[in-house]
């Protein structure tokens, strides 16, 4: 809070700040879908974190958003109102012992659907 007080700084939400800094909106206009990675996707991820901001921006343009995650902890009710969102997790033994290989396998499986 010292920066706010002494240097007239301003509080900003992190996700919009960084997505604007990398020009996400302009880049995503040319994309058919957006893929993101998360350690864990749960109901909190959809409320006030980067994933929520990505959902807001991709849904505004009817763009699919795919989240690849180490773990998924979502209920059907968490997904209501997000028709363009899918989350895929590494929830098996290989994912725990070799996450890089499991992520590659998961990405290949998803790519085969497209």
C-alpha positions in Angstrom: 0.0 0.0 0.0 3.0 2.3 0.2 3.1 2.6 -3.6 -0.5 3.5 -3.6 0.0 6.2 -1.0 3.3 7.7 -1.8 3.5 7.3 -5.6 -0.2 7.6 -6.4 -0.4 4.0 -7.7 -3.6 2.3 -8.7 -4.9 -1.1 -7.8 -5.7 -3.3 -10.8 -7.0 -6.8 -11.3 -4.1 -9.0 -12.4 -5.8 -11.1 -15.1 -7.2 -8.2 -17.2 -3.9 -6.3 -16.8 -1.8 -9.2 -18.2 -4.2 -10.2 -20.9 -4.3 -6.6 -22.1 -0.5 -6.4 -21.9 -0.1 -9.4 -24.3 -2.9 -8.1 -26.6 -5.0 -11.2 -25.9 -8.2 -9.8 -27.5 -6.4 -9.0 -30.8 -4.6 -12.3 -30.9 -7.7 -14.4 -30.1 -9.7 -12.8 -32.9 -7.6 -14.9 -35.4 -7.9 -18.1 -33.3 -10.4 -20.8 -33.7 -10.1 -21.8 -30.1 -8.1 -20.9 -27.0 -6.1 -23.5 -24.9 -4.9 -22.7 -21.4 -3.2 -24.7 -18.7 -4.0 -24.8 -15.0 -2.7 -26.8 -12.1 -6.3 -27.4 -10.9 -9.6 -26.3 -12.3 -12.3 -26.0 -9.6 -15.2 -23.7 -8.8 -12.8 -21.1 -7.5 -11.0 -21.0 -10.9 -14.2 -19.8 -12.4 -14.5 -16.9 -9.9 -12.0 -14.1 -10.0 -8.9 -15.8 -11.4 -7.3 -15.9 -14.9 -9.6 -18.6 -16.1 -12.7 -16.5 -15.3 -11.3 -13.6 -17.4 -10.4 -16.0 -20.2 -14.0 -17.4 -20.1 -15.4 -13.9 -20.2 -13.3 -12.8 -23.2 -13.7 -16.0 -25.2 -17.4 -16.4 -24.6 -18.0 -12.8 -25.7 -16.8 -13.9 -29.2 -18.3 -17.5 -29.0 -14.8 -19.0 -29.0 -14.2 -22.4 -27.5 -11.9 -22.4 -24.4 -10.1 -25.6 -23.4 -8.3 -25.9 -20.1 -5.7 -28.6 -19.6 -5.2 -29.3 -15.9 -3.4 -31.5 -13.5 -6.7 -32.0 -11.7 -10.4 -31.2 -12.3 -12.8 -30.6 -9.5 -15.9 -29.3 -11.1 -19.6 -30.1 -10.7 -22.1 -29.9 -13.5 -23.5 -26.7 -11.9 -20.1 -25.1 -12.2 -20.2 -25.5 -15.9 -23.7 -24.1 -16.4 -23.6 -20.9 -18.5 -20.3 -21.8 -20.1 -21.3 -23.7 -23.3 -17.9 -23.1 -25.0 -15.7 -24.3 -22.1 -14.2 -27.8 -21.6 -11.7 -28.9 -19.0 -9.5 -32.0 -19.3 -7.4 -33.3 -16.4 -4.4 -35.7 -16.0 -6.3 -37.6 -13.3 -4.5 -40.9 -13.7 -1.3 -42.5 -12.3 0.9 -41.5 -15.3 -0.1 -37.9 -14.7 1.3 -38.0 -11.2 4.6 -39.8 -12.0 5.3 -38.2 -15.4 3.2 -35.0 -15.9 5.0 -33.9 -19.0 4.3 -37.2 -20.8 0.7 -37.2 -19.5 0.1 -33.7 -20.7 1.5 -34.6 -24.2 -0.8 -37.6 -24.3 -3.8 -35.5 -23.2 -3.0 -32.8 -25.9 -2.7 -35.5 -28.6 -6.1 -36.9 -27.6 -7.7 -33.5 -27.7 -6.0 -32.7 -31.0 -7.4 -35.9 -32.5 -10.9 -34.6 -31.8 -10.4 -31.4 -33.7 
